Amino acid sequence: MTETKPVPNGTDPQKKASQNNTAFSRGTYSEYSRISEILRKESLGGFILLAATALAIILSNSPLSDTYFGVRDTELGFDIPGFHHLVMAVNHWAADGLLVVFFFLTGLELKKEFVIGDLRDPGRAIVPIAAAFGGVAAPAIIFFAINAGHETAVGGWAIPTATDIAFAVAVITAVGRYLPSALRTFLLTLAVVDDLIAIFIIAIFYTSDFKPLYLGLAIIPIVLYAVIAHKGEKFFHLNKWGAWVILLPLGIITWALFLESGIHATISGVVLGFCVPVIYNKKSKAAGADAGLAEVLEHRLRPLSSLVCVPLFAFFSAGVNVGGFSGLGTALTDSVAIGIILGLVVGKTVGITLTTWLVTRFRKANLDPDIKWVDVICMAVTGGIGFTVSLLVAELSFPDGSPHTEDAKIAILVGSVTAAVIGGVLLSIRNKHYKNIYLKENLDENQDGIPDVYSDDGSGIGGASVRAK
């Protein structure tokens, strides 16, 4: 008998054609492993974020509320000639400073997705990208339709457009252990692209008092940062001390110049993230096989972002004095609050699901046999958990003193919790379904540690699979 040799990943035309015409097909095992690692790290951050948010709400509605708000509004900073925005309240330091780390990692993750991730394949990328745009457009349209007649309120149209990665991942981790990996990848990718759209929205629509001189000066440290990041591995030991001694100061200078330019300072984090090389050299072993500075920085900064920076931002931004049930009821009658809640719970679900359906119909593609449309709807509902970026946009839309500031924050909390509860219940039902199939078919990892569905040729096609019913 002649031995049949496996065809290398991506070289079998028949399999490749079948995969490209299938939405939510499994990716490569390396992508599966990478996404699983990100989900594991973000899930812990999501639970800490939830705890920080709960603590902020409790303190702001307790006898310690004066202390909480006093600390939040305390001004700190540095008096440096030429820089007029380096003295800010604590909550502004959290929003304009700490969140830069979060957006830096967003830039890194986006670049990795399109350089070494499965999304470098346009056929695979189009579904989550289109779904992200649909998930942004539908909530914005709903909010605008409700608030079109309210001049002071309509500016908050972008608040319900964001999906919070950490919270969404925490929900999936809690109730979705047996869900197909393609669904997890879809939601994570959608959330990352969603953040990129939010970044553009912030840069275009929430830039005030623009000062081009400072933005022009920012080009200098950005170029130095990019050149050193790409060429300086040998001379500056970037994988060791060079990242802190050289790249960090350049990043701080860039951040300060963006802050003065009028463009929101968090945009500087994304720009610098895109400047980092994903792979120095395929022969380089400095950070492991085919690992680049992006992987090194992500390994160092993700715990800082998910465990410290984002929770602290949430702690100082989510605190709002509800004023009891009567105050909560009054806040939720504000057209801004109604628009945000409906945008997050209804708009996200409809936008993500409808856009995904239209793309698959336009491309004449079918869902992977492992996936059913009810799974897509469940993920779309979970996409309505908009928290971190939504709070940031709310503060930009309605600065302190606006009659809608507190109502918007309350609505974000209510809408996000509602989406989390509904999405969590639906996903737990589907997870139980997939668990039963998993146990029935006894699909477990092979001795080499690679799941059976990836065991044939590493392409994620063929082998045993969990079939949806």
Disulfide bonds with the S-S distance in Angstrom:
none
